[in-house]
Amino acid sequence: MTKREVLTGEELLTHAEAAARIGISTKTLDRYAVQGKVKPLRLPSGYRRYTCRQIDALVTGGSAE
């Protein structure tokens, strides 16, 4: 298991990686978070991380919960 998988058991994406994965800007991803479409995990450092499942669910319209 990599360092990125420790919290959730699945790979975590940075804010920029998550946005790039689905072809949107980081500002759009911020708006999605405010709208409740995606909920980032917050590390103790304050950085946001997203699971691949969460980000893929944005594209398919499904729920990652």
ABEGO torsion letter per residue (X at the ends): XBAAAAAAGBBBBBAAAAAAAAGBBAAAAAAAAAAGABBBBBBAAGBBBBBAAAAAAAAAGBBAX
